[in-house]
Amino acid sequence: MIEMNTNDYFIYLTDILIGVARNVGTDMPNIGGVFEATPEFEPYRDLFEREYLLIKGPSEKWLAVKDEIFRLGLKLERRSTGEVILSTPGKMPGPEFRNEIAYLHIHDSKVWWRLM
């Protein structure tokens, strides 16, 4: 059993728990914390690393990899409330989309995301 704090988030791809974001806080405009991978993260590690490496690259390449991750059903579950935050491929941040994941980066033991 995973021991959780109230400010922790479960990170899923569809219904596969790939990790936990621990000690989550806000560093505007991002929300982030310490990433603790589950064994189920391993098949996806290279995909998340590729996404991270493209952050400052050509935006169309980064968007393609981000959407690839989103198509796998990326979602967050806030431990304290059970609130689920979803991602939708192909969407860009805008006023018509609320409380969805705009992006989520995992690099080494860090995870950070932004909501739109």
DSSP file (Angstrom, degrees, kcal/mol; ACC not computed):
  #  RESIDUE AA STRUCTURE BP1 BP2  ACC     N-H-->O    O-->H-N    N-H-->O    O-->H-N    TCO  KAPPA ALPHA  PHI   PSI    X-CA   Y-CA   Z-CA
    1    1 A M              0   0    0      0, 0.0     2,-0.5     0, 0.0     0, 0.0   0.000 360.0 360.0 360.0 138.1    0.0    0.0    0.0
    2    2 A I        -     0   0    0      1,-0.0     2,-0.4     0, 0.0     0, 0.0  -0.724 360.0-136.2 -85.9 125.4    1.2    3.5   -0.9
    3    3 A E        -     0   0    0     -2,-0.5     2,-0.3     1,-0.0    -1,-0.0  -0.704  30.1-164.1 -81.7 129.5    1.4    5.9    2.0
    4    4 A M        -     0   0    0     -2,-0.4     2,-0.3     4,-0.0    18,-0.1  -0.839  18.9-147.8-121.6 151.3    0.0    9.2    1.0
    5    5 A N    >   -     0   0    0     -2,-0.3     3,-1.5     1,-0.0    74,-0.1  -0.711  37.0-108.0-103.2 163.6   -0.1   12.8    2.2
    6    6 A T  T 3  S+     0   0    0      1,-0.3    74,-0.9    -2,-0.3    75,-0.1   0.755 117.6  52.7 -67.6 -23.2   -3.0   15.1    1.6
    7    7 A N  T 3  S+     0   0    0     72,-0.1    17,-1.0    73,-0.1    -1,-0.3   0.146  88.3 109.1 -99.2  21.4   -1.2   17.2   -1.0
    8    8 A D    <   -     0   0    0     -3,-1.5    71,-2.4    15,-0.1    72,-0.4  -0.623  52.5-153.7 -93.2 155.3   -0.1   14.1   -3.1
    9    9 A Y  E     -AB  21  78A   0     12,-2.1    12,-2.9    -2,-0.2     2,-0.3  -0.986  11.6-134.7-128.1 138.9   -1.5   13.2   -6.5
   10   10 A F  E     -AB  20  77A   0     67,-2.5    67,-2.2    -2,-0.4     2,-0.5  -0.737  20.5-148.5 -83.0 141.3   -1.8    9.9   -8.3
   11   11 A I  E     -AB  19  76A   0      8,-2.8     7,-2.3    -2,-0.3     8,-1.3  -0.968  21.7-178.9-115.8 123.3   -0.6   10.0  -11.9
   12   12 A Y  E     -AB  17  75A   0     63,-2.9    63,-2.0    -2,-0.5     2,-0.5  -0.857  33.2-153.2-121.0 152.4   -2.4    7.6  -14.3
   13   13 A L  E >  S-AB  16  74A   0      3,-2.0     3,-2.2    -2,-0.3     2,-0.5  -0.970  87.2 -48.0-115.4 109.1   -2.3    6.6  -17.9
   14   14 A T  T 3  S-     0   0    0     59,-2.1    59,-0.1    -2,-0.5    -2,-0.0  -0.538 125.1 -25.4  55.8-112.7   -5.9    5.4  -18.3
   15   15 A D  T 3  S+     0   0    0     -2,-0.5     2,-0.7    -3,-0.1    -1,-0.3   0.201 113.6 108.1-110.7  16.1   -6.3    3.2  -15.2
   16   16 A I  E <   -A   13   0A   0     -3,-2.2    -3,-2.0    24,-0.0     2,-0.8  -0.846  66.1-139.0 -96.5 116.3   -2.6    2.3  -14.9
   17   17 A L  E     +A   12   0A   0     -2,-0.7    23,-0.4    -5,-0.2    -5,-0.2  -0.647  28.8 170.8 -74.5 110.6   -0.9    4.1  -11.9
   18   18 A I  E     -     0   0A   0     -7,-2.3    20,-2.1    -2,-0.8     2,-0.3   0.610  57.2 -33.1 -98.5 -13.8    2.5    5.2  -13.2
   19   19 A G  E     -AC  11  37A   0     -8,-1.3    -8,-2.8    18,-0.3     2,-0.4  -0.989  51.0-107.0 176.7 177.9    3.5    7.3  -10.3
   20   20 A V  E     -AC  10  36A   0     16,-2.1    16,-2.6    -2,-0.3     2,-0.7  -0.995  18.1-142.7-130.3 134.1    2.8    9.6   -7.4
   21   21 A A  E     -AC   9  35A   0    -12,-2.9   -12,-2.1    -2,-0.4     3,-0.3  -0.884  30.6-166.8 -93.5 117.1    3.5   13.3   -7.2
   22   22 A R  E     + C   0  34A   0     12,-3.1    12,-2.5    -2,-0.7   -14,-0.1  -0.725  58.6  14.5-108.5 155.6    4.5   14.0   -3.6
   23   23 A N  E    S-     0   0A   0     -2,-0.3    -1,-0.2    10,-0.2     2,-0.2   0.903  84.3-166.2  52.7  47.1    4.9   17.2   -1.6
   24   24 A V  E     +     0   0A   0    -17,-1.0     2,-0.3    -3,-0.3     9,-0.2  -0.421  17.1 158.0 -72.8 136.1    3.0   19.1   -4.3
   25   25 A G  E     - C   0  32A   0      7,-2.7     7,-2.7    -2,-0.2     2,-0.5  -0.879  39.4 -96.0-145.3 177.3    3.1   22.9   -4.2
   26   26 A T  E     + C   0  31A   0     -2,-0.3     2,-0.3     5,-0.2     5,-0.2  -0.869  29.0 170.5-106.8 132.2    2.6   25.8   -6.6
   27   27 A D  E >   - C   0  30A   0      3,-2.9     3,-2.2    -2,-0.5     4,-0.0  -0.750  60.4 -86.6-132.8  82.0    5.4   27.6   -8.4
   28   28 A M  T 3  S+     0   0    0      1,-0.4     3,-0.1    -2,-0.3    86,-0.0   0.058 111.6  12.7 -44.0 133.8    3.4   29.8  -10.7
   29   29 A P  T 3  S+     0   0    0      0, 0.0    -1,-0.4     0, 0.0    86,-0.3  -0.977 126.3  62.0 -91.4   8.9    2.3   29.0  -13.3
   30   30 A N  E <   -C   27   0A   0     -3,-2.2    -3,-2.9    84,-0.1     2,-0.4  -0.536  58.4-151.7 -97.7 158.5    3.2   25.4  -12.5
   31   31 A I  E     +CD  26 113A   0     82,-2.9    82,-3.0    -5,-0.2     2,-0.3  -0.982  38.2 146.9-117.8 135.2    2.2   22.9   -9.9
   32   32 A G  E     +CD  25 112A   0     -7,-2.7    -7,-2.7    -2,-0.4     2,-0.3  -0.976  19.8 159.8-162.5 174.2    4.8   20.3   -9.1
   33   33 A G  E     - D   0 111A   0     78,-2.5    78,-2.0    -2,-0.3     2,-0.4  -0.894  52.6 -39.3-171.5-159.9    6.5   18.0   -6.7
   34   34 A V  E     -CD  22 110A   0    -12,-2.5   -12,-3.1    -2,-0.3     2,-0.5  -0.737  53.3-136.2 -89.0 130.8    8.7   15.0   -6.3
   35   35 A F  E     -C   21   0A   0     74,-2.6     2,-0.6    -2,-0.4   -14,-0.2  -0.784  18.0-173.2 -93.6 125.7    7.9   12.2   -8.7
   36   36 A E  E     -C   20   0A   0    -16,-2.6   -16,-2.1    -2,-0.5     2,-0.1  -0.940  18.1-148.3-117.1 106.4    7.9    8.6   -7.3
   37   37 A A  E     -C   19   0A   0     -2,-0.6   -18,-0.3   -18,-0.2   -19,-0.1  -0.381   0.7-144.2 -74.2 148.4    7.5    6.1  -10.2
   38   38 A T    >   -     0   0    0    -20,-2.1     3,-2.0    -2,-0.1     4,-0.4  -0.644  36.7-101.1 -96.1 166.4    5.7    2.8   -9.9
   39   39 A P  G >  S+     0   0    0      0, 0.0     3,-1.0     0, 0.0   -21,-0.1   0.798 121.7  67.5 -57.7 -26.6    7.1   -0.2  -11.8
   40   40 A E  G 3  S+     0   0    0    -23,-0.4     4,-0.2     1,-0.2   -22,-0.1   0.609  86.7  69.3 -70.4 -11.3    4.3    0.5  -14.4
   41   41 A F  G X> S+     0   0    0     -3,-2.0     3,-2.3   -23,-0.3     4,-0.9   0.795  77.0  83.2 -74.0 -28.3    6.1    3.7  -15.4
   42   42 A E  G X4 S+     0   0    0     -3,-1.0     3,-1.0    -4,-0.4     4,-0.5   0.833  85.1  53.1 -51.2 -45.4    9.1    1.9  -17.0
   43   43 A P  G 34 S+     0   0    0      0, 0.0    -1,-0.3     0, 0.0     4,-0.2   0.718 117.0  41.2 -63.8 -16.3    7.5    1.2  -20.4
   44   44 A Y  G <> S+     0   0    0     -3,-2.3     4,-2.1    -4,-0.2     3,-0.3   0.459  85.2  97.0-107.9  -4.8    6.6    5.0  -20.6
   45   45 A R  H <X S+     0   0    0     -3,-1.0     4,-2.3    -4,-0.9     5,-0.2   0.900  85.0  48.8 -55.0 -47.2    9.9    6.5  -19.2
   46   46 A D  H  > S+     0   0    0     -4,-0.5     4,-2.5     1,-0.2    -1,-0.2   0.867 109.1  53.8 -63.6 -36.3   11.4    7.1  -22.7
   47   47 A L  H  > S+     0   0    0     -3,-0.3     4,-2.1     2,-0.2    -1,-0.2   0.929 111.3  44.5 -63.3 -45.9    8.2    8.8  -23.9
   48   48 A F  H  X S+     0   0    0     -4,-2.1     4,-2.3     2,-0.2    58,-0.3   0.860 113.0  51.8 -67.8 -34.9    8.2   11.2  -21.0
   49   49 A E  H  X S+     0   0    0     -4,-2.3     4,-2.4    -5,-0.2    -2,-0.2   0.905 109.1  50.3 -67.0 -40.6   11.9   11.9  -21.4
   50   50 A R  H  X S+     0   0    0     -4,-2.5     4,-1.1     2,-0.2    -2,-0.2   0.910 110.4  50.1 -62.4 -42.2   11.4   12.6  -25.1
   51   51 A E  H >< S+     0   0    0     -4,-2.1     3,-0.6     1,-0.2     4,-0.4   0.929 110.7  49.8 -61.4 -45.3    8.6   15.1  -24.2
   52   52 A Y  H >< S+     0   0    0     -4,-2.3     3,-1.4    54,-0.3     4,-0.3   0.911 108.1  52.6 -60.3 -43.7   10.9   16.8  -21.6
   53   53 A L  H 3< S+     0   0    0     -4,-2.4     3,-0.3     1,-0.3    -1,-0.2   0.720 107.8  53.0 -67.2 -20.5   13.7   17.2  -24.1
   54   54 A L  T X< S+     0   0    0     -4,-1.1     3,-1.6    -3,-0.6     8,-0.3   0.447  76.4 100.9 -93.7  -1.1   11.4   18.8  -26.7
   55   55 A I  T <  S+     0   0    0     -3,-1.4    -1,-0.2    -4,-0.4    -2,-0.1   0.901  95.6  29.9 -51.3 -46.1   10.1   21.5  -24.3
   56   56 A K  T 3  S+     0   0    0     -4,-0.3    -1,-0.3    -3,-0.3    -2,-0.1   0.260 110.4  88.0-100.0  11.5   12.4   24.2  -25.8
   57   57 A G  S <  S-     0   0    0     -3,-1.6     2,-0.1     1,-0.2    -3,-0.1  -0.054  98.9 -37.0 -90.8-163.1   12.5   22.6  -29.3
   58   58 A P    >>  -     0   0    0      0, 0.0     4,-2.0     0, 0.0     3,-0.8  -0.399  57.3-134.9 -60.1 128.8   10.1   23.1  -32.2
   59   59 A S  H 3> S+     0   0    0      1,-0.3     4,-2.9     2,-0.2     5,-0.2   0.830 101.1  58.2 -60.7 -33.9    6.7   23.5  -30.8
   60   60 A E  H 3> S+     0   0    0      1,-0.2     4,-1.6     2,-0.2    -1,-0.3   0.865 107.7  47.4 -66.9 -33.1    5.0   21.2  -33.4
   61   61 A K  H <> S+     0   0    0     -3,-0.8     4,-1.8     2,-0.2    -2,-0.2   0.915 113.5  47.3 -71.0 -42.8    7.3   18.3  -32.3
   62   62 A W  H  X S+     0   0    0     -4,-2.0     4,-2.9    -8,-0.3     5,-0.2   0.933 111.3  51.5 -62.6 -45.3    6.7   18.9  -28.6
   63   63 A L  H  X S+     0   0    0     -4,-2.9     4,-2.6     1,-0.2    27,-0.2   0.874 107.2  53.8 -60.5 -37.6    2.9   19.1  -29.2
   64   64 A A  H  X S+     0   0    0     -4,-1.6     4,-1.6    -5,-0.2    -1,-0.2   0.914 112.9  42.1 -63.8 -42.6    3.0   15.8  -31.1
   65   65 A V  H  X S+     0   0    0     -4,-1.8     4,-2.1     2,-0.2    -2,-0.2   0.900 113.3  53.0 -72.5 -40.2    4.7   14.0  -28.2
   66   66 A K  H  X S+     0   0    0     -4,-2.9     4,-2.5     1,-0.2    -2,-0.2   0.935 110.6  47.7 -57.3 -46.4    2.5   15.8  -25.6
   67   67 A D  H  X S+     0   0    0     -4,-2.6     4,-2.5     1,-0.2    -1,-0.2   0.838 106.3  57.9 -65.8 -32.5   -0.6   14.6  -27.5
   68   68 A E  H  X S+     0   0    0     -4,-1.6     4,-0.6     2,-0.2    -1,-0.2   0.920 109.9  44.4 -61.3 -43.2    0.8   11.1  -27.7
   69   69 A I  H ><>S+     0   0    0     -4,-2.1     3,-1.1     1,-0.2     5,-0.6   0.925 112.5  51.5 -65.4 -45.3    1.0   11.0  -23.9
   70   70 A F  H ><5S+     0   0    0     -4,-2.5     3,-2.0     1,-0.3     4,-0.4   0.867 102.6  59.5 -62.0 -36.5   -2.5   12.6  -23.6
   71   71 A R  H 3<5S+     0   0    0     -4,-2.5    -1,-0.3     1,-0.3    -2,-0.2   0.722  94.4  65.8 -65.8 -19.4   -3.9    9.9  -26.0
   72   72 A L  T <<5S-     0   0    0     -3,-1.1    -1,-0.3    -4,-0.6    -2,-0.2   0.454 125.9-101.2 -78.9  -0.2   -2.7    7.3  -23.4
   73   73 A G  T < 5 -     0   0    0     -3,-2.0   -59,-2.1   -60,-0.2    -3,-0.2   0.859  47.0-166.0  87.1  37.8   -5.3    8.8  -21.0
   74   74 A L  E   < +B   13   0A   0     -5,-0.6    13,-0.8    -4,-0.4     2,-0.3  -0.336  20.4 157.2 -58.0 130.4   -3.1   10.9  -18.8
   75   75 A K  E     -BE  12  86A   0    -63,-2.0   -63,-2.9    11,-0.2     2,-0.4  -0.989  31.4-142.2-153.1 155.9   -5.0   12.0  -15.7
   76   76 A L  E     -BE  11  85A   0      9,-2.5     9,-2.8    -2,-0.3     2,-0.5  -0.901   7.1-158.5-115.7 145.6   -4.3   13.1  -12.1
   77   77 A E  E     -BE  10  84A   0    -67,-2.2   -67,-2.5    -2,-0.4     2,-0.5  -0.972  16.8-137.3-126.4 118.6   -6.2   12.2   -9.0
   78   78 A R  E  >  -B    9   0A   0      5,-2.8     4,-2.9    -2,-0.5     3,-0.5  -0.608  10.3-149.9 -75.4 122.3   -5.9   14.6   -6.0
   79   79 A R  T  4 S+     0   0    0    -71,-2.4    -1,-0.2    -2,-0.5   -72,-0.1   0.864  89.9  54.2 -62.7 -39.5   -5.5   12.4   -3.0
   80   80 A S  T  4 S+     0   0    0    -74,-0.9    -1,-0.2   -72,-0.4   -73,-0.1   0.795 127.5  15.4 -71.0 -28.0   -7.2   14.8   -0.5
   81   81 A T  T  4 S-     0   0    0     -3,-0.5    -2,-0.2     2,-0.1    -1,-0.2   0.579  91.8-123.2-120.9 -16.0  -10.4   15.2   -2.5
   82   82 A G     <  +     0   0    0     -4,-2.9    -3,-0.1     1,-0.3    -2,-0.1   0.489  55.5 158.4  78.8   2.3  -10.5   12.4   -5.0
   83   83 A E        -     0   0    0     -5,-0.3    -5,-2.8    -6,-0.1     2,-0.5  -0.363  31.6-146.4 -60.7 135.6  -10.9   15.0   -7.7
   84   84 A V  E     -E   77   0A   0     -7,-0.2     2,-0.5    -3,-0.1    -7,-0.2  -0.918   8.4-161.8-108.5 130.9   -9.8   13.7  -11.2
   85   85 A I  E     -E   76   0A   0     -9,-2.8    -9,-2.5    -2,-0.5    15,-0.2  -0.962  15.2-159.3-114.9 122.0   -8.1   16.1  -13.6
   86   86 A L  E     -Ef  75 100A   0     13,-0.5    15,-2.8    -2,-0.5     2,-0.3  -0.437   9.7-139.8 -99.3 168.3   -8.2   14.9  -17.2
   87   87 A S        -     0   0    0    -13,-0.8    15,-0.1    13,-0.2   -14,-0.0  -0.947   8.9-158.9-123.8 149.7   -6.2   15.7  -20.4
   88   88 A T    >   -     0   0    0     13,-0.5     3,-1.3    -2,-0.3   -17,-0.1  -0.978  21.2-124.8-130.9 119.6   -7.5   16.0  -23.9
   89   89 A P  T 3  S+     0   0    0      0, 0.0     3,-0.1     0, 0.0   -22,-0.1  -0.277  91.2  22.6 -60.3 145.2   -5.3   15.6  -26.9
   90   90 A G  T 3  S+     0   0    0      1,-0.3     2,-0.3   -27,-0.2   -26,-0.0   0.381  91.2 123.0  84.5  -4.1   -5.2   18.5  -29.4
   91   91 A K    <   -     0   0    0     -3,-1.3    -1,-0.3    11,-0.0    -3,-0.1  -0.704  43.8-158.7 -93.7 143.6   -6.3   21.2  -27.0
   92   92 A M        -     0   0    0     -2,-0.3     5,-0.1    -3,-0.1    10,-0.0  -0.864  40.1 -82.0-111.9 152.9   -4.4   24.3  -26.3
   93   93 A P        +     0   0    0      0, 0.0    -1,-0.1     0, 0.0     5,-0.1  -0.236  68.3 139.5 -54.9 138.6   -4.9   26.4  -23.2
   94   94 A G    >   -     0   0    0      3,-0.4     3,-1.4    22,-0.2    -3,-0.0  -0.968  64.6 -93.4-172.0 167.3   -7.8   28.8  -23.5
   95   95 A P  T 3  S+     0   0    0      0, 0.0    -1,-0.0     0, 0.0    21,-0.0   0.726 115.4  63.3 -66.8 -21.7  -10.7   30.2  -21.5
   96   96 A E  T 3  S+     0   0    0      1,-0.1     2,-0.6     2,-0.0    20,-0.0   0.635  95.3  67.1 -79.4 -11.2  -13.2   27.5  -22.7
   97   97 A F    <   -     0   0    0     -3,-1.4     2,-0.4    19,-0.2    -3,-0.4  -0.939  66.7-179.3-112.6 119.9  -11.3   24.7  -21.1
   98   98 A R        +     0   0    0     -2,-0.6     3,-0.1     1,-0.2    -2,-0.0  -0.945  59.5   3.2-122.4 140.8  -11.2   24.7  -17.3
   99   99 A N  S    S+     0   0    0     -2,-0.4   -13,-0.5     1,-0.2     2,-0.3   0.879  91.7 124.9  57.6  44.3   -9.5   22.3  -14.9
  100  100 A E  B    S-f   86   0A   0     -3,-0.2    16,-3.0   -15,-0.2     2,-0.5  -0.899  70.0 -96.2-122.5 159.3   -7.8   20.2  -17.6
  101  101 A I  E     -G  115   0A   0    -15,-2.8   -13,-0.5    -2,-0.3    14,-0.2  -0.631  30.6-175.1 -76.8 124.1   -4.1   19.4  -17.8
  102  102 A A  E    S-     0   0A   0     12,-3.3     2,-0.3    -2,-0.5    -1,-0.2   0.861  72.4 -22.5 -82.9 -41.8   -2.3   21.8  -20.3
  103  103 A Y  E     -G  114   0A   0     11,-1.2    11,-1.8     2,-0.0    -1,-0.4  -0.970  54.0-158.5-160.1 160.4    0.9   19.8  -19.9
  104  104 A L  E     -G  113   0A   0     -2,-0.3     2,-0.4     9,-0.2     9,-0.2  -0.949  11.4-166.1-146.1 125.0    2.7   17.5  -17.5
  105  105 A H  E     -G  112   0A   0      7,-3.3     7,-2.1    -2,-0.3     2,-0.4  -0.914   4.6-170.3-113.8 138.1    6.5   17.0  -17.5
  106  106 A I  E     +G  111   0A   0     -2,-0.4     2,-0.4   -58,-0.3   -54,-0.3  -0.995  14.2 164.0-124.8 125.1    8.4   14.2  -15.7
  107  107 A H  E >   -G  110   0A   0      3,-2.4     3,-2.5    -2,-0.4   -72,-0.2  -0.941  62.6 -49.6-144.6 119.5   12.1   14.5  -15.5
  108  108 A D  T 3  S-     0   0    0     -2,-0.4   -59,-0.0     1,-0.3    -1,-0.0  -0.362 124.2 -18.0  53.9-121.3   14.2   12.4  -13.1
  109  109 A S  T 3  S+     0   0    0     -2,-0.1   -74,-2.6    -3,-0.1     2,-0.4   0.170 120.6  92.3-101.1  19.0   12.6   12.8   -9.7
  110  110 A K  E <   -DG  34 107A   0     -3,-2.5    -3,-2.4   -76,-0.3     2,-0.4  -0.875  46.4-179.2-113.8 146.2   10.6   15.9  -10.6
  111  111 A V  E     +DG  33 106A   0    -78,-2.0   -78,-2.5    -2,-0.4     2,-0.3  -0.994   8.4 167.4-138.2 137.7    7.1   16.3  -12.0
  112  112 A W  E     +DG  32 105A   0     -7,-2.1    -7,-3.3    -2,-0.4     2,-0.3  -0.994   3.1 171.8-150.3 149.6    5.3   19.5  -12.8
  113  113 A W  E     -DG  31 104A   0    -82,-3.0   -82,-2.9    -2,-0.3     2,-0.4  -0.925  21.2-137.2-148.8 169.3    2.2   20.5  -14.7
  114  114 A R  E     - G   0 103A   0    -11,-1.8   -12,-3.3    -2,-0.3   -11,-1.2  -0.996  15.5-144.1-133.8 139.7   -0.1   23.3  -15.5
  115  115 A L  E       G   0 101A   0     -2,-0.4   -14,-0.2   -86,-0.3   -17,-0.0  -0.750 360.0 360.0-100.4 150.6   -3.8   23.4  -15.6
  116  116 A M              0   0    0    -16,-3.0   -22,-0.2    -2,-0.3   -19,-0.2   0.360 360.0 360.0-117.3 360.0   -6.0   25.3  -18.0
